[in-house]
């Protein structure tokens, strides 16, 4: 993608909604009708982020972009794409 004001800049494309890894796992298990179990470790890695929310302010400013697809809809579409790509 080319744009003048931010040439060479990194732009985070994501959502401003915050979700835990556990929430992502639960949603994906549900959407895939999976019987997978979530496992946990005793201790988090030292550099584990406490907040998991993308800062998309640069995307909004430079690209006039903001997300238009919900997390669940995006995951459903991604799962369908992967299923169809494997056939």
Secondary structure by P-SEA (a helix, b strand, c coil): ccccccccbbbbbcccccccaaaaaaaaaaaacccbbbbbccccccccccccccccccccccccccccccaaaaaaaaaaaaaaaac
